[in-house]
Amino acid sequence: MANGICEGCGNNAPFISKKDGTPFLEVHHVKPLAEEGDDTVENTLALCPNCHRKSHFG
C-alpha cells in the first residue's frame, strides 16, 4: 500500500528485495501488539529502517 515510499520520511525504500525485486520497508505497529494494539493495516506504518529505529528509540 505504501508503494515503496516510507510513511515516515517520504523517501524511497533504501533496499530492493533479492527474492522478488520489491522495495523493502519495515512494518511498524502504531500501538504495539504488547499494549494490545491490533495486528491490522490500520495500526501499521511502512517505514524505512532508519525511521523504524527512530520510532522506537528516537
PyMOL Python script that loads the backbone (N, CA, C, O; Angstrom):
from pymol import cmd

cmd.read_pdbstr("""\
ATOM      1  N   MET A   1       0.805  -1.199   0.000  1.00  0.00           N
ATOM      2  CA  MET A   1       0.000   0.000   0.000  1.00  0.00           C
ATOM      3  C   MET A   1       0.851   1.266   0.000  1.00  0.00           C
ATOM      4  O   MET A   1       0.411   2.303  -0.496  1.00  0.00           O
ATOM      5  N   ALA A   2       2.061   1.196   0.549  1.00  0.00           N
ATOM      6  CA  ALA A   2       2.928   2.373   0.597  1.00  0.00           C
ATOM      7  C   ALA A   2       3.664   2.595  -0.722  1.00  0.00           C
ATOM      8  O   ALA A   2       4.293   3.635  -0.915  1.00  0.00           O
ATOM      9  N   ASN A   3       3.587   1.619  -1.630  1.00  0.00           N
ATOM     10  CA  ASN A   3       4.227   1.728  -2.948  1.00  0.00           C
ATOM     11  C   ASN A   3       5.717   2.038  -2.879  1.00  0.00           C
ATOM     12  O   ASN A   3       6.239   2.782  -3.709  1.00  0.00           O
ATOM     13  N   GLY A   4       6.405   1.465  -1.886  1.00  0.00           N
ATOM     14  CA  GLY A   4       7.849   1.643  -1.780  1.00  0.00           C
ATOM     15  C   GLY A   4       8.288   2.979  -1.222  1.00  0.00           C
ATOM     16  O   GLY A   4       9.467   3.323  -1.299  1.00  0.00           O
ATOM     17  N   ILE A   5       7.353   3.746  -0.656  1.00  0.00           N
ATOM     18  CA  ILE A   5       7.677   5.053  -0.075  1.00  0.00           C
ATOM     19  C   ILE A   5       7.515   4.975   1.443  1.00  0.00           C
ATOM     20  O   ILE A   5       6.467   4.559   1.936  1.00  0.00           O
ATOM     21  N   CYS A   6       8.542   5.373   2.174  1.00  0.00           N
ATOM     22  CA  CYS A   6       8.491   5.373   3.629  1.00  0.00           C
ATOM     23  C   CYS A   6       7.409   6.334   4.106  1.00  0.00           C
ATOM     24  O   CYS A   6       7.360   7.487   3.678  1.00  0.00           O
ATOM     25  N   GLU A   7       6.553   5.857   4.984  1.00  0.00           N
ATOM     26  CA  GLU A   7       5.484   6.700   5.517  1.00  0.00           C
ATOM     27  C   GLU A   7       5.977   7.610   6.638  1.00  0.00           C
ATOM     28  O   GLU A   7       5.197   8.389   7.187  1.00  0.00           O
ATOM     29  N   GLY A   8       7.251   7.523   6.980  1.00  0.00           N
ATOM     30  CA  GLY A   8       7.833   8.416   7.977  1.00  0.00           C
ATOM     31  C   GLY A   8       8.491   9.616   7.325  1.00  0.00           C
ATOM     32  O   GLY A   8       8.129  10.758   7.606  1.00  0.00           O
ATOM     33  N   CYS A   9       9.464   9.358   6.448  1.00  0.00           N
ATOM     34  CA  CYS A   9      10.239  10.450   5.848  1.00  0.00           C
ATOM     35  C   CYS A   9       9.846  10.756   4.405  1.00  0.00           C
ATOM     36  O   CYS A   9      10.227  11.797   3.869  1.00  0.00           O
ATOM     37  N   GLY A  10       9.094   9.869   3.777  1.00  0.00           N
ATOM     38  CA  GLY A  10       8.658  10.106   2.400  1.00  0.00           C
ATOM     39  C   GLY A  10       9.675   9.734   1.338  1.00  0.00           C
ATOM     40  O   GLY A  10       9.441   9.960   0.151  1.00  0.00           O
ATOM     41  N   ASN A  11      10.801   9.166   1.747  1.00  0.00           N
ATOM     42  CA  ASN A  11      11.825   8.751   0.785  1.00  0.00           C
ATOM     43  C   ASN A  11      11.521   7.364   0.233  1.00  0.00           C
ATOM     44  O   ASN A  11      10.754   6.595   0.812  1.00  0.00           O
ATOM     45  N   ASN A  12      12.146   7.067  -0.906  1.00  0.00           N
ATOM     46  CA  ASN A  12      12.027   5.723  -1.468  1.00  0.00           C
ATOM     47  C   ASN A  12      12.654   4.707  -0.528  1.00  0.00           C
ATOM     48  O   ASN A  12      13.583   5.022   0.215  1.00  0.00           O
ATOM     49  N   ALA A  13      12.137   3.486  -0.567  1.00  0.00           N
ATOM     50  CA  ALA A  13      12.717   2.400   0.235  1.00  0.00           C
ATOM     51  C   ALA A  13      14.196   2.277  -0.120  1.00  0.00           C
ATOM     52  O   ALA A  13      14.552   2.338  -1.297  1.00  0.00           O
ATOM     53  N   PRO A  14      15.059   2.107   0.873  1.00  0.00           N
ATOM     54  CA  PRO A  14      16.502   2.106   0.617  1.00  0.00           C
ATOM     55  C   PRO A  14      17.041   0.807   0.042  1.00  0.00           C
ATOM     56  O   PRO A  14      18.169   0.779  -0.451  1.00  0.00           O
ATOM     57  N   PHE A  15      16.272  -0.259   0.090  1.00  0.00           N
ATOM     58  CA  PHE A  15      16.733  -1.558  -0.381  1.00  0.00           C
ATOM     59  C   PHE A  15      15.700  -2.194  -1.290  1.00  0.00           C
ATOM     60  O   PHE A  15      14.510  -1.886  -1.218  1.00  0.00           O
ATOM     61  N   ILE A  16      16.174  -3.086  -2.146  1.00  0.00           N
ATOM     62  CA  ILE A  16      15.304  -3.885  -3.003  1.00  0.00           C
ATOM     63  C   ILE A  16      15.489  -5.342  -2.609  1.00  0.00           C
ATOM     64  O   ILE A  16      16.617  -5.816  -2.480  1.00  0.00           O
ATOM     65  N   SER A  17      14.395  -6.045  -2.419  1.00  0.00           N
ATOM     66  CA  SER A  17      14.439  -7.451  -2.030  1.00  0.00           C
ATOM     67  C   SER A  17      15.071  -8.294  -3.130  1.00  0.00           C
ATOM     68  O   SER A  17      14.668  -8.206  -4.290  1.00  0.00           O
ATOM     69  N   LYS A  18      16.058  -9.109  -2.772  1.00  0.00           N
ATOM     70  CA  LYS A  18      16.681 -10.018  -3.736  1.00  0.00           C
ATOM     71  C   LYS A  18      15.712 -11.111  -4.152  1.00  0.00           C
ATOM     72  O   LYS A  18      15.799 -11.642  -5.259  1.00  0.00           O
ATOM     73  N   LYS A  19      14.801 -11.440  -3.270  1.00  0.00           N
ATOM     74  CA  LYS A  19      13.861 -12.535  -3.520  1.00  0.00           C
ATOM     75  C   LYS A  19      12.903 -12.224  -4.665  1.00  0.00           C
ATOM     76  O   LYS A  19      12.713 -13.048  -5.560  1.00  0.00           O
ATOM     77  N   ASP A  20      12.294 -11.022  -4.638  1.00  0.00           N
ATOM     78  CA  ASP A  20      11.287 -10.735  -5.652  1.00  0.00           C
ATOM     79  C   ASP A  20      11.396  -9.345  -6.283  1.00  0.00           C
ATOM     80  O   ASP A  20      10.532  -8.959  -7.071  1.00  0.00           O
ATOM     81  N   GLY A  21      12.445  -8.590  -5.948  1.00  0.00           N
ATOM     82  CA  GLY A  21      12.665  -7.296  -6.575  1.00  0.00           C
ATOM     83  C   GLY A  21      11.778  -6.159  -6.088  1.00  0.00           C
ATOM     84  O   GLY A  21      11.745  -5.094  -6.705  1.00  0.00           O
ATOM     85  N   THR A  22      11.056  -6.370  -4.987  1.00  0.00           N
ATOM     86  CA  THR A  22      10.186  -5.325  -4.465  1.00  0.00           C
ATOM     87  C   THR A  22      10.942  -4.439  -3.477  1.00  0.00           C
ATOM     88  O   THR A  22      11.916  -4.883  -2.869  1.00  0.00           O
ATOM     89  N   PRO A  23      10.503  -3.188  -3.313  1.00  0.00           N
ATOM     90  CA  PRO A  23      11.135  -2.293  -2.331  1.00  0.00           C
ATOM     91  C   PRO A  23      10.965  -2.853  -0.917  1.00  0.00           C
ATOM     92  O   PRO A  23       9.921  -3.417  -0.589  1.00  0.00           O
ATOM     93  N   PHE A  24      11.994  -2.694  -0.088  1.00  0.00           N
ATOM     94  CA  PHE A  24      11.971  -3.223   1.276  1.00  0.00           C
ATOM     95  C   PHE A  24      11.670  -2.117   2.272  1.00  0.00           C
ATOM     96  O   PHE A  24      12.432  -1.160   2.409  1.00  0.00           O
ATOM     97  N   LEU A  25      10.552  -2.262   2.962  1.00  0.00           N
ATOM     98  CA  LEU A  25      10.190  -1.395   4.076  1.00  0.00           C
ATOM     99  C   LEU A  25       9.842  -2.283   5.264  1.00  0.00           C
ATOM    100  O   LEU A  25       9.504  -3.453   5.087  1.00  0.00           O
ATOM    101  N   GLU A  26       9.922  -1.744   6.453  1.00  0.00           N
ATOM    102  CA  GLU A  26       9.602  -2.499   7.659  1.00  0.00           C
ATOM    103  C   GLU A  26       8.231  -2.082   8.179  1.00  0.00           C
ATOM    104  O   GLU A  26       7.833  -0.924   8.049  1.00  0.00           O
ATOM    105  N   VAL A  27       7.519  -3.026   8.762  1.00  0.00           N
ATOM    106  CA  VAL A  27       6.198  -2.745   9.324  1.00  0.00           C
ATOM    107  C   VAL A  27       6.354  -2.311  10.774  1.00  0.00           C
ATOM    108  O   VAL A  27       7.012  -2.981  11.570  1.00  0.00           O
ATOM    109  N   HIS A  28       5.740  -1.179  11.106  1.00  0.00           N
ATOM    110  CA  HIS A  28       5.750  -0.667  12.474  1.00  0.00           C
ATOM    111  C   HIS A  28       4.312  -0.594  12.973  1.00  0.00           C
ATOM    112  O   HIS A  28       3.442  -0.037  12.303  1.00  0.00           O
ATOM    113  N   HIS A  29       4.068  -1.155  14.144  1.00  0.00           N
ATOM    114  CA  HIS A  29       2.744  -1.060  14.758  1.00  0.00           C
ATOM    115  C   HIS A  29       2.650   0.241  15.543  1.00  0.00           C
ATOM    116  O   HIS A  29       3.453   0.488  16.443  1.00  0.00           O
ATOM    117  N   VAL A  30       1.670   1.071  15.204  1.00  0.00           N
ATOM    118  CA  VAL A  30       1.486   2.363  15.864  1.00  0.00           C
ATOM    119  C   VAL A  30       1.206   2.141  17.349  1.00  0.00           C
ATOM    120  O   VAL A  30       1.882   2.725  18.195  1.00  0.00           O
ATOM    121  N   LYS A  31       0.237   1.319  17.670  1.00  0.00           N
ATOM    122  CA  LYS A  31       0.003   0.884  19.042  1.00  0.00           C
ATOM    123  C   LYS A  31       0.576  -0.527  19.137  1.00  0.00           C
ATOM    124  O   LYS A  31       0.033  -1.448  18.526  1.00  0.00           O
ATOM    125  N   PRO A  32       1.657  -0.718  19.886  1.00  0.00           N
ATOM    126  CA  PRO A  32       2.340  -2.009  19.933  1.00  0.00           C
ATOM    127  C   PRO A  32       1.420  -3.180  20.282  1.00  0.00           C
ATOM    128  O   PRO A  32       0.468  -3.041  21.050  1.00  0.00           O
ATOM    129  N   LEU A  33       1.729  -4.317  19.703  1.00  0.00           N
ATOM    130  CA  LEU A  33       0.966  -5.525  19.998  1.00  0.00           C
ATOM    131  C   LEU A  33       1.029  -5.844  21.486  1.00  0.00           C
ATOM    132  O   LEU A  33       0.056  -6.336  22.056  1.00  0.00           O
ATOM    133  N   ALA A  34       2.164  -5.569  22.117  1.00  0.00           N
ATOM    134  CA  ALA A  34       2.334  -5.825  23.550  1.00  0.00           C
ATOM    135  C   ALA A  34       1.424  -4.950  24.407  1.00  0.00           C
ATOM    136  O   ALA A  34       1.177  -5.250  25.575  1.00  0.00           O
ATOM    137  N   GLU A  35       0.928  -3.863  23.811  1.00  0.00           N
ATOM    138  CA  GLU A  35      -0.001  -2.978  24.518  1.00  0.00           C
ATOM    139  C   GLU A  35      -1.419  -3.165  23.989  1.00  0.00           C
ATOM    140  O   GLU A  35      -2.244  -2.252  24.028  1.00  0.00           O
ATOM    141  N   GLU A  36      -1.678  -4.367  23.497  1.00  0.00           N
ATOM    142  CA  GLU A  36      -2.982  -4.761  22.965  1.00  0.00           C
ATOM    143  C   GLU A  36      -3.375  -4.013  21.698  1.00  0.00           C
ATOM    144  O   GLU A  36      -4.560  -3.830  21.417  1.00  0.00           O
ATOM    145  N   GLY A  37      -2.369  -3.580  20.930  1.00  0.00           N
ATOM    146  CA  GLY A  37      -2.639  -2.985  19.628  1.00  0.00           C
ATOM    147  C   GLY A  37      -3.069  -4.072  18.651  1.00  0.00           C
ATOM    148  O   GLY A  37      -2.677  -5.232  18.780  1.00  0.00           O
ATOM    149  N   ASP A  38      -3.863  -3.688  17.691  1.00  0.00           N
ATOM    150  CA  ASP A  38      -4.347  -4.639  16.698  1.00  0.00           C
ATOM    151  C   ASP A  38      -3.283  -4.923  15.653  1.00  0.00           C
ATOM    152  O   ASP A  38      -2.499  -4.044  15.296  1.00  0.00           O
ATOM    153  N   ASP A  39      -3.260  -6.150  15.167  1.00  0.00           N
ATOM    154  CA  ASP A  39      -2.362  -6.538  14.085  1.00  0.00           C
ATOM    155  C   ASP A  39      -3.130  -6.357  12.772  1.00  0.00           C
ATOM    156  O   ASP A  39      -3.462  -7.322  12.082  1.00  0.00           O
ATOM    157  N   THR A  40      -3.398  -5.088  12.452  1.00  0.00           N
ATOM    158  CA  THR A  40      -4.178  -4.733  11.269  1.00  0.00           C
ATOM    159  C   THR A  40      -3.444  -3.669  10.462  1.00  0.00           C
ATOM    160  O   THR A  40      -2.536  -3.009  10.968  1.00  0.00           O
ATOM    161  N   VAL A  41      -3.838  -3.512   9.220  1.00  0.00           N
ATOM    162  CA  VAL A  41      -3.249  -2.491   8.357  1.00  0.00           C
ATOM    163  C   VAL A  41      -3.472  -1.103   8.949  1.00  0.00           C
ATOM    164  O   VAL A  41      -2.599  -0.242   8.846  1.00  0.00           O
ATOM    165  N   GLU A  42      -4.607  -0.881   9.554  1.00  0.00           N
ATOM    166  CA  GLU A  42      -4.920   0.429  10.124  1.00  0.00           C
ATOM    167  C   GLU A  42      -4.001   0.808  11.288  1.00  0.00           C
ATOM    168  O   GLU A  42      -3.860   1.990  11.602  1.00  0.00           O
ATOM    169  N   ASN A  43      -3.381  -0.174  11.923  1.00  0.00           N
ATOM    170  CA  ASN A  43      -2.493   0.073  13.060  1.00  0.00           C
ATOM    171  C   ASN A  43      -1.016  -0.040  12.665  1.00  0.00           C
ATOM    172  O   ASN A  43      -0.156  -0.194  13.533  1.00  0.00           O
ATOM    173  N   THR A  44      -0.721   0.034  11.382  1.00  0.00           N
ATOM    174  CA  THR A  44       0.662  -0.122  10.944  1.00  0.00           C
ATOM    175  C   THR A  44       1.100   1.000  10.024  1.00  0.00           C
ATOM    176  O   THR A  44       0.286   1.681   9.400  1.00  0.00           O
ATOM    177  N   LEU A  45       2.414   1.170   9.961  1.00  0.00           N
ATOM    178  CA  LEU A  45       3.058   2.082   9.019  1.00  0.00           C
ATOM    179  C   LEU A  45       4.165   1.312   8.318  1.00  0.00           C
ATOM    180  O   LEU A  45       4.781   0.426   8.911  1.00  0.00           O
ATOM    181  N   ALA A  46       4.416   1.643   7.070  1.00  0.00           N
ATOM    182  CA  ALA A  46       5.543   1.078   6.325  1.00  0.00           C
ATOM    183  C   ALA A  46       6.681   2.085   6.427  1.00  0.00           C
ATOM    184  O   ALA A  46       6.583   3.200   5.914  1.00  0.00           O
ATOM    185  N   LEU A  47       7.758   1.684   7.090  1.00  0.00           N
ATOM    186  CA  LEU A  47       8.858   2.608   7.360  1.00  0.00           C
ATOM    187  C   LEU A  47      10.179   2.069   6.839  1.00  0.00           C
ATOM    188  O   LEU A  47      10.397   0.859   6.795  1.00  0.00           O
ATOM    189  N   CYS A  48      11.062   2.987   6.443  1.00  0.00           N
ATOM    190  CA  CYS A  48      12.431   2.591   6.123  1.00  0.00           C
ATOM    191  C   CYS A  48      13.097   2.184   7.441  1.00  0.00           C
ATOM    192  O   CYS A  48      12.613   2.561   8.509  1.00  0.00           O
ATOM    193  N   PRO A  49      14.183   1.433   7.390  1.00  0.00           N
ATOM    194  CA  PRO A  49      14.830   1.008   8.637  1.00  0.00           C
ATOM    195  C   PRO A  49      15.216   2.160   9.559  1.00  0.00           C
ATOM    196  O   PRO A  49      15.121   2.024  10.779  1.00  0.00           O
ATOM    197  N   ASN A  50      15.651   3.296   9.000  1.00  0.00           N
ATOM    198  CA  ASN A  50      16.023   4.436   9.850  1.00  0.00           C
ATOM    199  C   ASN A  50      14.824   4.999  10.599  1.00  0.00           C
ATOM    200  O   ASN A  50      14.903   5.248  11.802  1.00  0.00           O
ATOM    201  N   CYS A  51      13.714   5.200   9.895  1.00  0.00           N
ATOM    202  CA  CYS A  51      12.514   5.727  10.554  1.00  0.00           C
ATOM    203  C   CYS A  51      11.943   4.728  11.551  1.00  0.00           C
ATOM    204  O   CYS A  51      11.397   5.114  12.585  1.00  0.00           O
ATOM    205  N   HIS A  52      12.071   3.440  11.235  1.00  0.00           N
ATOM    206  CA  HIS A  52      11.573   2.431  12.173  1.00  0.00           C
ATOM    207  C   HIS A  52      12.357   2.485  13.476  1.00  0.00           C
ATOM    208  O   HIS A  52      11.772   2.432  14.558  1.00  0.00           O
ATOM    209  N   ARG A  53      13.690   2.590  13.377  1.00  0.00           N
ATOM    210  CA  ARG A  53      14.509   2.693  14.602  1.00  0.00           C
ATOM    211  C   ARG A  53      14.181   3.979  15.356  1.00  0.00           C
ATOM    212  O   ARG A  53      14.093   3.994  16.584  1.00  0.00           O
ATOM    213  N   LYS A  54      14.002   5.059  14.590  1.00  0.00           N
ATOM    214  CA  LYS A  54      13.691   6.348  15.209  1.00  0.00           C
ATOM    215  C   LYS A  54      12.364   6.272  15.975  1.00  0.00           C
ATOM    216  O   LYS A  54      12.231   6.863  17.046  1.00  0.00           O
ATOM    217  N   SER A  55      11.400   5.557  15.433  1.00  0.00           N
ATOM    218  CA  SER A  55      10.098   5.459  16.101  1.00  0.00           C
ATOM    219  C   SER A  55      10.190   4.700  17.433  1.00  0.00           C
ATOM    220  O   SER A  55       9.388   4.924  18.340  1.00  0.00           O
ATOM    221  N   HIS A  56      11.170   3.808  17.538  1.00  0.00           N
ATOM    222  CA  HIS A  56      11.350   3.049  18.775  1.00  0.00           C
ATOM    223  C   HIS A  56      12.336   3.695  19.743  1.00  0.00           C
ATOM    224  O   HIS A  56      12.143   3.640  20.957  1.00  0.00           O
ATOM    225  N   PHE A  57      13.387   4.304  19.212  1.00  0.00           N
ATOM    226  CA  PHE A  57      14.473   4.772  20.072  1.00  0.00           C
ATOM    227  C   PHE A  57      14.762   6.256  19.971  1.00  0.00           C
ATOM    228  O   PHE A  57      15.576   6.774  20.736  1.00  0.00           O
ATOM    229  N   GLY A  58      14.111   6.962  19.038  1.00  0.00           N
ATOM    230  CA  GLY A  58      14.428   8.372  18.786  1.00  0.00           C
ATOM    231  C   GLY A  58      13.640   9.256  19.637  1.00  0.00           C
ATOM    232  O   GLY A  58      13.779  10.477  19.557  1.00  0.00           O
TER     233      GLY A  58
END
""", "prot")
cmd.dss("prot")
cmd.show_as("cartoon", "prot")
cmd.util.cbc("prot")
cmd.orient("prot")
